Amino acid sequence: MANIKSAKKRIKVIDKKTARNIRVKNHIKEAEKAFLAAVESGDAEAAKAAFQHAEKKLMQAAAKGTFHKNAVARKISRFEKKLNALSAK
C-alpha cells in the first residue's frame, strides 16, 4: 500500500479508469455479439442497425483511448466486410 499522498491518489485514479475501461469493453462485446448474431441469422436490416451501433461504440472507445485507433479501424473493416457480403446475397 502506498504511503505518499500522491501515490494514494494515483491508485484511486487508476481504479476509476480500470472500472471505466471494463465497462466500455463489456458494452463493445455486447454490440459485437449482437452484430454477429444478426449476420448469422441473415437479417440484413438488423445487421445494419447492429453494425451502426457497434461502430459508434468502437469509435467512442478509440477516442477515449480504451482501444488503439488502428485496432478499432481493423475491427470495423472486418465487420463492414461481413455486412457487405450479407447485403450482396
Phi, psi and omega in degrees: 000142182287147177255330184279142185300317181294326178291323177297319179295318180299323178298317178297317180296317180297319178299318179295315181294322178297317179297319179295316180297320178296317180297316180296317180296324177294319177298320181292318178300318179296318180294319179296316180297320179296319179294312182295325176294320178293323178293318180297323180287340178087010180273105185292321182293315178295323179294321180294317179295318179293324178296315180298319179294314181296319179297318179298313181297319180294318180294323177296319179295323179291322181295326181272352176091010178291320176236154176288144185297327180287325177294320178294317179298321179295317181294317179297320179298318180293321178294319180296323178298317178294320180294317179294322178294324178290320181290331182286341182291000000 
